[in-house]
C-alpha cells in the first residue's frame, strides 16, 4: 500500500465518491482501481445540502455540508464498487464533513 500511496497523489486525500448503487460517501481514500475504491472514516451522505448556498456534489467537495439540513451516517471503513466519480475535497469541506453530526432516526 505504501508504494501505491507514493505513486498515486489521490491516496490519503479526503474525497467525495458517488456510486451507482450505494449513494454518496465521503472519507479518506485508501485505494482505488477501475470503478472500485476503499475509504476509511467514510460518512454516507444520506441526504445532503451544500453549505454556503453552494450547489451540486462538487459544491459539497468545495464548501462542505449544511449540517442542519443534511443526514450523514457514522464513520466506517468501506469498499465501494461501481464508482461514478471521485472528487477531491478542500480542507474546509473535509473538516466540515468529518464534523457533521451522525443522523439518528427518531
C-alpha positions as CSV (number, residue, x, y, z in Angstrom):
1,X,0.0,0.0,0.0
2,X,2.9,2.4,0.7
3,X,4.1,2.1,-2.9
4,X,0.6,2.9,-4.2
5,X,0.4,6.0,-1.9
6,X,3.7,7.4,-3.1
7,X,2.8,6.8,-6.8
8,X,-0.8,8.0,-6.5
9,X,-1.4,11.5,-5.2
10,X,-5.1,10.8,-4.5
11,X,-4.3,8.2,-1.8
12,X,-4.7,9.7,1.6
13,X,-6.9,12.6,0.4
14,X,-10.4,13.2,1.8
15,X,-12.8,12.7,-1.1
16,X,-16.5,12.5,-2.1
17,X,-17.4,9.4,-4.0
18,X,-20.7,9.0,-6.0
19,X,-21.5,5.3,-6.7
20,X,-24.1,3.8,-9.0
21,X,-25.9,1.7,-6.3
22,X,-24.6,2.8,-2.9
23,X,-25.2,6.5,-3.0
24,X,-22.7,9.2,-1.9
25,X,-19.8,8.7,0.6
26,X,-17.1,11.0,1.9
27,X,-13.9,9.8,3.5
28,X,-10.2,9.2,3.2
29,X,-9.2,7.4,0.0
30,X,-7.2,4.3,0.9
31,X,-7.1,2.6,-2.5
32,X,-8.8,2.7,-5.9
33,X,-8.8,0.7,-9.1
34,X,-11.1,1.0,-12.1
35,X,-14.6,1.6,-10.6
36,X,-13.8,0.4,-7.1
37,X,-12.3,2.3,-4.1
38,X,-11.7,1.8,-0.4
39,X,-12.4,4.6,2.1
40,X,-11.6,4.9,5.8
41,X,-13.5,7.2,8.1
42,X,-16.3,7.2,5.5
43,X,-19.5,9.1,6.1
44,X,-22.5,8.1,4.0
45,X,-24.3,11.2,2.8
46,X,-27.9,10.0,3.0
47,X,-29.3,13.5,2.2
48,X,-27.1,16.4,1.6
49,X,-27.4,20.2,1.2
50,X,-24.3,22.2,0.3
51,X,-23.1,24.7,2.9
52,X,-22.9,28.4,2.0
53,X,-25.7,28.2,-0.7
54,X,-23.5,26.0,-2.9
55,X,-24.9,23.6,-5.5
56,X,-24.1,20.2,-6.8
57,X,-21.9,17.4,-5.4
58,X,-18.8,19.4,-6.4
59,X,-20.1,22.1,-4.1
60,X,-20.1,19.5,-1.2
61,X,-16.4,18.9,-2.0
62,X,-15.7,22.6,-2.0
63,X,-17.9,24.0,0.8
64,X,-19.0,21.0,2.9
65,X,-22.5,20.4,4.2
66,X,-25.2,22.4,5.7
67,X,-25.3,20.4,9.0
68,X,-28.9,21.4,9.8
69,X,-30.3,20.1,6.6
70,X,-28.1,17.1,5.8
71,X,-28.3,13.5,7.0
72,X,-24.9,11.8,7.5
73,X,-24.0,8.3,8.6
74,X,-21.5,7.3,11.3
75,X,-17.8,7.0,10.2
76,X,-16.9,3.5,8.9
77,X,-14.4,1.8,6.6
78,X,-16.0,0.7,3.4
79,X,-15.2,-0.9,0.0
80,X,-17.3,0.8,-2.7
81,X,-17.9,-0.6,-6.2
82,X,-19.4,0.9,-9.3
83,X,-18.0,4.4,-8.6
84,X,-19.1,7.1,-11.0
85,X,-16.9,9.8,-9.7
86,X,-14.3,10.6,-7.0
87,X,-13.9,14.3,-6.1
88,X,-11.1,15.7,-4.0
89,X,-12.3,17.8,-1.1
90,X,-11.0,21.2,0.0
91,X,-9.6,21.2,3.5
92,X,-12.6,23.3,4.6
93,X,-15.1,20.7,3.2
94,X,-13.2,17.7,4.7
95,X,-13.2,19.3,8.2
96,X,-16.9,20.2,7.8
97,X,-18.0,16.7,6.6
98,X,-15.9,14.9,9.3
99,X,-17.5,17.1,12.0
100,X,-21.1,16.6,10.7
101,X,-23.4,15.1,13.4
102,X,-24.4,11.5,12.8
103,X,-28.1,11.2,11.7
104,X,-30.2,9.3,14.2
105,X,-33.7,8.4,13.0
106,X,-36.3,9.1,15.7
